[in-house]
Each structure stands twice: as structure tokens, then as C-alpha cells.
Amino acid sequence: MQSILHLGARKVIALEPYPYSFRFAERNIRENKLDDKIVLLNAEMVRIMK
């Protein structure tokens, strides 16, 4: 499976709402030297329905 970066994306915005998983993902991004390509936010996407 190819990642979105391998498909040509210049930057990826990732959302991770759980603090433990966020720290794990943060470390993973840093160790793989992807800091300049991935913006990780400790947040969740919420869909509001009327």
C-alpha cells in the first residue's frame, strides 16, 4: 500500500484526538524525518448534523 506522500502530496494534515496515540504518532513522524511533510494536530474532526 502506498502512502499519500508517495502518491504526490506535498503536505499531509493528520488528526489524532487521543493523547497517547498523538505522542506515538509525533515520535514516529520525527523518527522517519517527515516533520516537513506531515502536520499532526491533537484534534478530532467532528461532523455536525442539523
Phi and psi in degrees as GROMACS dihedral restraints (atoms count N, CA, C in turn):
[ dihedral_restraints ]
;  ai    aj    ak    al  type     phi  dphi    fc
    3     4     5     6     1   -87.5    20    10
    4     5     6     7     1   148.4    20    10
    6     7     8     9     1   -86.0    20    10
    7     8     9    10     1   163.8    20    10
    9    10    11    12     1   -61.2    20    10
   10    11    12    13     1   -30.7    20    10
   12    13    14    15     1   -67.6    20    10
   13    14    15    16     1   -37.3    20    10
   15    16    17    18     1   -70.2    20    10
   16    17    18    19     1   -19.5    20    10
   18    19    20    21     1   -87.8    20    10
   19    20    21    22     1    -0.5    20    10
   21    22    23    24     1   114.9    20    10
   22    23    24    25     1    -1.6    20    10
   24    25    26    27     1   -66.1    20    10
   25    26    27    28     1   138.1    20    10
   27    28    29    30     1   -86.9    20    10
   28    29    30    31     1   -28.8    20    10
   30    31    32    33     1  -148.3    20    10
   31    32    33    34     1   143.5    20    10
   33    34    35    36     1  -123.8    20    10
   34    35    36    37     1   135.5    20    10
   36    37    38    39     1  -106.3    20    10
   37    38    39    40     1   120.3    20    10
   39    40    41    42     1  -114.5    20    10
   40    41    42    43     1   139.5    20    10
   42    43    44    45     1  -113.1    20    10
   43    44    45    46     1   131.3    20    10
   45    46    47    48     1  -139.6    20    10
   46    47    48    49     1   107.0    20    10
   48    49    50    51     1   -78.9    20    10
   49    50    51    52     1   -22.1    20    10
   51    52    53    54     1   -90.0    20    10
   52    53    54    55     1   123.0    20    10
   54    55    56    57     1   -52.9    20    10
   55    56    57    58     1   -44.8    20    10
   57    58    59    60     1   -62.6    20    10
   58    59    60    61     1   -47.6    20    10
   60    61    62    63     1   -66.0    20    10
   61    62    63    64     1   -35.4    20    10
   63    64    65    66     1   -61.4    20    10
   64    65    66    67     1   -46.7    20    10
   66    67    68    69     1   -63.4    20    10
   67    68    69    70     1   -39.9    20    10
   69    70    71    72     1   -63.1    20    10
   70    71    72    73     1   -45.7    20    10
   72    73    74    75     1   -65.5    20    10
   73    74    75    76     1   -39.3    20    10
   75    76    77    78     1   -58.4    20    10
   76    77    78    79     1   -46.9    20    10
   78    79    80    81     1   -64.5    20    10
   79    80    81    82     1   -42.3    20    10
   81    82    83    84     1   -61.5    20    10
   82    83    84    85     1   -43.7    20    10
   84    85    86    87     1   -62.1    20    10
   85    86    87    88     1   -44.8    20    10
   87    88    89    90     1   -63.7    20    10
   88    89    90    91     1   -47.4    20    10
   90    91    92    93     1   -64.5    20    10
   91    92    93    94     1   -27.7    20    10
   93    94    95    96     1   -95.2    20    10
   94    95    96    97     1     9.8    20    10
   96    97    98    99     1    53.1    20    10
   97    98    99   100     1    48.2    20    10
   99   100   101   102     1  -113.3    20    10
  100   101   102   103     1    15.1    20    10
  102   103   104   105     1   -54.4    20    10
  103   104   105   106     1   -35.2    20    10
  105   106   107   108     1   -82.3    20    10
  106   107   108   109     1    -9.1    20    10
  108   109   110   111     1  -111.6    20    10
  109   110   111   112     1   -25.5    20    10
  111   112   113   114     1  -119.8    20    10
  112   113   114   115     1   126.2    20    10
  114   115   116   117     1  -103.5    20    10
  115   116   117   118     1   113.8    20    10
  117   118   119   120     1  -102.5    20    10
  118   119   120   121     1   126.2    20    10
  120   121   122   123     1  -116.3    20    10
  121   122   123   124     1   134.5    20    10
  123   124   125   126     1   -83.7    20    10
  124   125   126   127     1    76.4    20    10
  126   127   128   129     1  -155.3    20    10
  127   128   129   130     1   169.3    20    10
  129   130   131   132     1  -127.8    20    10
  130   131   132   133     1   155.8    20    10
  132   133   134   135     1   -94.4    20    10
  133   134   135   136     1   126.6    20    10
  135   136   137   138     1  -116.8    20    10
  136   137   138   139     1   129.9    20    10
  138   139   140   141     1   -99.1    20    10
  139   140   141   142     1   123.5    20    10
  141   142   143   144     1  -103.2    20    10
  142   143   144   145     1   122.6    20    10
  144   145   146   147     1  -108.2    20    10
  145   146   147   148     1   139.2    20    10
